[in-house]
Amino acid sequence: KTRVKPNIYALGGAYTANGTWLVAGGTSGVIKKWRANYRFGGGYANVNMNFYRTFQNGNEGTFEFNLKTIPIYAQFTKQIGLSSWYMGLDYLFLSTELGNANPLFNTPKEIKGIVSKLGLVFDYDKRDNVFTPDKGIRWNTNLAQSAEFIGSDYEFTTFSSAAYWYIPVSKRIISGFRAEYQQIFGSPPFYLKPYIVMRGIPVMRYQGDITALAETEWRWDFTNRHSLVTFGGTAKAISDGDTFQNSNWRVSVGVGWRYLIARKLKLRAGIDI
């Protein structure tokens, strides 16, 4: 029996304490006749962010930037037979204008440029739920190319692979595990370099040509609606010229709370500290 994912439509916006704001919308769903999944989204973002760079003398510099960008993303994957494997294509378009450019940090085309990136997607999904799984495995791998022949100002290749494994320890205790690897080849804009994506670590704080990550989360459903979670993980961001052994481990741990807001969908929402 094939499990069918729900169709999702979203429209929203955000504003942060440092003046960053964005509006975005998107949809994801299933084309049952084709046994295929699709995603599509776009928006506008005005982002204020700090980026970090380590110089040859070992000192670290902090640079503040404003990024105005129009992102558009699309993905189409088709089920392979009646299995849990899917294969397809995805596409990313970014039109970006950079404020507060720094000649020590930026190349001229980073000030105003276009990224056009086409990728090949492999996805294995055996989770019991797409929102808050209690058991199952998901493994997603993507190999993508940004090139002039598809309208990009940049030439680079990205590879990423992430695995998620959910195990019910008991009826009310669920353990989750995550492993992720990212690598980039070529000359991308600095804001698209891989970075550590983990709760408790600021976005793009640790960037490199390679990132590797391992994380675990444990959830205790102490009532039918309320849950407590604890989580922890470690990761490395490895820059060009560095080795895995010489790069520092970055560690984050925390606790959180979840509330089951939609029983039929098994959708939980909450907060982490």
C-alpha positions as CSV (number, residue, x, y, z in Angstrom):
1,K,0.0,0.0,0.0
2,T,1.4,3.4,-1.0
3,R,1.1,6.2,1.5
4,V,-0.1,9.5,-0.1
5,K,1.3,12.8,1.1
6,P,-1.1,15.7,1.8
7,N,-1.2,18.7,-0.5
8,I,0.1,21.8,1.3
9,Y,-0.4,25.5,0.4
10,A,1.4,28.3,2.3
11,L,1.6,32.1,2.3
12,G,3.4,34.1,5.0
13,G,6.0,36.6,6.0
14,A,8.5,37.3,8.8
15,Y,10.3,40.2,10.5
16,T,13.3,39.8,12.8
17,A,14.9,42.0,15.5
18,N,17.8,43.0,13.2
19,G,15.5,44.4,10.5
20,T,15.3,41.4,8.2
21,W,12.0,40.8,6.6
22,L,10.5,38.6,3.9
23,V,7.3,37.5,2.2
24,A,6.9,34.1,0.6
25,G,4.5,31.6,-0.7
26,G,4.6,28.0,-2.0
27,T,2.9,24.7,-2.5
28,S,3.8,21.0,-2.4
29,G,1.6,18.1,-3.4
30,V,1.0,14.9,-5.2
31,I,0.0,14.1,-8.8
32,K,-1.7,10.7,-8.1
33,K,-2.0,9.7,-11.8
34,W,1.7,10.1,-12.3
35,R,2.7,8.9,-8.8
36,A,4.8,12.1,-8.6
37,N,5.5,14.8,-6.0
38,Y,6.0,18.5,-6.7
39,R,7.1,21.6,-4.9
40,F,7.1,25.2,-6.0
41,G,7.7,28.4,-4.1
42,G,9.0,32.0,-4.4
43,G,9.2,35.3,-2.5
44,Y,11.2,38.4,-1.7
45,A,13.6,38.8,1.1
46,N,15.5,41.8,2.6
47,V,18.1,40.1,4.8
48,N,20.6,41.7,7.2
49,M,23.2,39.2,8.2
50,N,26.8,38.8,9.6
51,F,29.3,36.7,7.7
52,Y,32.6,35.5,9.0
53,R,35.9,34.9,7.4
54,T,39.2,33.6,8.8
55,F,42.3,35.3,7.2
56,Q,45.7,33.7,6.6
57,N,47.1,35.1,9.8
58,G,44.4,33.2,11.7
59,N,42.3,36.2,12.7
60,E,38.6,36.2,12.1
61,G,36.7,39.1,10.6
62,T,33.0,39.9,10.8
63,F,31.2,41.6,7.9
64,E,27.7,42.9,7.9
65,F,25.7,42.7,4.7
66,N,22.3,43.4,3.4
67,L,21.0,41.0,0.8
68,K,17.9,41.8,-1.3
69,T,16.9,38.6,-3.1
70,I,14.1,37.1,-5.2
71,P,14.2,33.3,-4.8
72,I,12.2,30.8,-6.9
73,Y,12.4,27.1,-6.3
74,A,10.8,24.2,-8.1
75,Q,11.0,20.4,-7.7
76,F,9.5,17.4,-9.4
77,T,10.1,13.8,-8.4
78,K,8.5,10.6,-9.6
79,Q,8.0,7.4,-7.7
80,I,10.1,4.4,-8.9
81,G,7.6,1.6,-9.4
82,L,5.7,1.1,-6.2
83,S,8.7,1.5,-4.0
84,S,9.6,4.3,-1.5
85,W,12.2,5.7,-3.9
86,Y,11.7,8.9,-5.9
87,M,13.9,10.5,-8.5
88,G,13.6,13.8,-10.3
89,L,14.8,17.3,-10.9
90,D,14.9,20.6,-8.9
91,Y,15.7,24.1,-9.9
92,L,16.8,27.2,-8.0
93,F,16.8,30.8,-9.3
94,L,18.2,33.7,-7.2
95,S,18.4,37.3,-8.2
96,T,20.4,39.0,-5.6
97,E,21.6,42.5,-4.9
98,L,24.3,43.0,-2.2
99,G,24.5,46.1,0.0
100,N,27.5,47.1,2.2
101,A,29.9,45.4,-0.2
102,N,33.4,45.0,1.0
103,P,36.3,44.8,-1.5
104,L,38.2,42.5,0.8
105,F,35.3,40.0,0.9
106,N,33.3,40.3,-2.3
107,T,33.8,39.8,-6.0
108,P,32.2,42.4,-8.4
109,K,29.5,40.1,-9.6
110,E,28.4,39.3,-6.0
111,I,27.2,42.9,-5.7
112,K,24.4,42.1,-8.2
113,G,24.1,38.7,-9.8
114,I,21.9,35.8,-10.8
115,V,22.2,32.2,-9.7
116,S,20.5,29.5,-11.8
117,K,21.0,26.0,-10.6
118,L,19.6,22.7,-11.9
119,G,19.8,19.5,-9.8
120,L,19.2,15.8,-9.8
121,V,17.2,14.5,-6.8
122,F,17.1,11.1,-5.2
123,D,14.7,10.6,-2.3
124,Y,13.8,7.6,-0.1
125,D,10.9,8.2,2.3
126,K,9.6,5.5,4.6
127,R,8.4,7.7,7.4
128,D,5.0,7.2,8.9
129,N,4.3,10.9,8.8
130,V,5.7,13.9,7.0
131,F,5.1,16.4,9.8
132,T,6.2,14.7,13.1
133,P,7.3,11.1,12.4
134,D,7.3,8.4,15.0
135,K,9.1,5.8,13.0
136,G,10.8,5.3,9.6
137,I,13.7,6.5,7.5
138,R,14.2,9.3,5.0
139,W,17.3,9.7,2.9
140,N,17.6,12.6,0.4
141,T,20.5,13.2,-2.0
142,N,21.0,16.1,-4.4
143,L,23.6,16.8,-7.1
144,A,23.2,20.2,-8.8
145,Q,25.1,22.4,-11.2
146,S,25.1,26.2,-11.6
147,A,26.3,27.2,-15.1
148,E,26.2,30.0,-17.7
149,F,24.3,27.8,-20.2
150,I,21.3,27.9,-17.8
151,G,21.5,31.6,-17.2
152,S,23.8,31.8,-14.1
153,D,26.6,34.2,-13.4
154,Y,28.4,31.5,-11.5
155,E,30.0,28.1,-12.3
156,F,29.8,25.7,-9.4
157,T,28.6,22.2,-8.4
158,T,26.9,21.3,-5.1
159,F,26.4,17.9,-3.5
160,S,24.3,17.2,-0.4
161,S,23.0,14.1,1.3
162,A,20.9,13.9,4.5
163,A,19.5,10.9,6.4
164,Y,16.8,10.9,9.1
165,W,15.9,7.9,11.2
166,Y,13.0,7.8,13.7
167,I,12.7,4.9,16.3
168,P,9.9,4.4,18.8
169,V,11.6,3.4,22.0
170,S,8.2,3.0,23.7
171,K,4.7,4.1,23.1
172,R,5.4,7.6,24.4
173,I,9.2,8.0,23.8
174,I,10.5,8.6,20.2
175,S,14.1,8.9,19.3
176,G,15.3,10.6,16.1
177,F,18.8,10.7,14.4
178,R,20.1,12.9,11.7
179,A,23.3,12.8,9.6
180,E,24.1,15.3,6.9
181,Y,27.0,16.0,4.5
182,Q,27.4,19.0,2.1
183,Q,30.2,19.9,-0.3
184,I,30.6,22.5,-3.0
185,F,33.0,22.7,-6.0
186,G,33.9,25.7,-8.1
187,S,33.3,29.4,-7.4
188,P,30.0,30.1,-5.8
189,P,28.9,33.4,-4.2
190,F,29.9,33.5,-0.6
191,Y,26.3,33.4,0.7
192,L,25.7,30.0,-1.0
193,K,28.6,28.2,0.6
194,P,27.6,25.3,2.8
195,Y,27.1,26.2,6.5
196,I,26.2,24.3,9.7
197,V,22.4,24.0,10.0
198,M,21.7,23.1,13.6
199,R,19.5,24.4,16.3
200,G,21.4,26.8,18.6
201,I,24.0,27.8,16.0
202,P,23.3,31.1,14.1
203,V,22.6,30.8,10.4
204,M,25.8,31.0,8.3
205,R,27.9,31.4,11.4
206,Y,30.2,28.5,10.3
207,Q,30.7,28.1,6.5
208,G,33.1,26.0,4.5
209,D,33.5,24.0,1.3
210,I,32.4,20.9,3.3
211,T,30.1,20.5,6.3
212,A,29.4,17.3,8.2
213,L,26.8,17.0,10.9
214,A,25.3,14.5,13.4
215,E,22.3,15.2,15.6
216,T,19.8,13.4,17.8
217,E,16.4,14.3,19.3
218,W,14.3,12.5,21.9
219,R,10.6,13.3,22.4
220,W,8.5,12.3,25.4
221,D,4.7,12.5,24.8
222,F,3.7,12.9,28.5
223,T,0.1,13.6,27.5
224,N,-1.8,13.1,24.3
225,R,-1.3,16.7,23.3
226,H,1.9,17.8,25.1
227,S,5.5,16.7,24.6
228,L,9.0,17.5,25.9
229,V,12.0,17.2,23.7
230,T,15.8,17.2,24.3
231,F,18.3,17.4,21.5
232,G,22.0,17.6,20.8
233,G,24.4,17.6,17.9
234,T,27.9,18.2,16.6
235,A,29.2,19.4,13.3
236,K,32.2,20.7,11.4
237,A,32.6,23.3,8.6
238,I,35.8,22.6,6.6
239,S,37.2,25.4,4.4
240,D,39.5,25.0,1.4
241,G,43.0,24.1,2.6
242,D,41.9,22.8,5.9
243,T,41.6,19.1,6.9
244,F,38.9,17.3,8.8
245,Q,41.2,16.8,11.8
246,N,42.2,20.5,12.0
247,S,38.6,21.8,11.8
248,N,36.8,22.5,15.1
249,W,33.8,20.6,16.3
250,R,30.8,22.8,16.9
251,V,28.3,21.5,19.6
252,S,24.8,22.5,20.4
253,V,22.3,21.0,23.0
254,G,18.9,22.1,24.1
255,V,15.4,21.3,25.3
256,G,11.9,22.1,23.8
257,W,8.2,21.7,24.1
258,R,5.6,20.5,21.5
259,Y,1.9,20.8,21.2
260,L,-0.2,18.5,18.9
261,I,-2.3,21.1,17.0
262,A,-3.8,18.7,14.4
263,R,-4.4,15.1,15.5
264,K,-5.3,13.8,12.0
265,L,-2.2,15.1,10.5
266,K,0.0,14.4,13.6
267,L,1.2,18.0,13.3
268,R,3.1,19.4,16.3
269,A,4.3,22.9,17.0
270,G,6.4,24.3,19.7
271,I,9.6,26.0,20.8
272,D,13.3,25.1,21.4
273,I,15.8,26.6,23.7
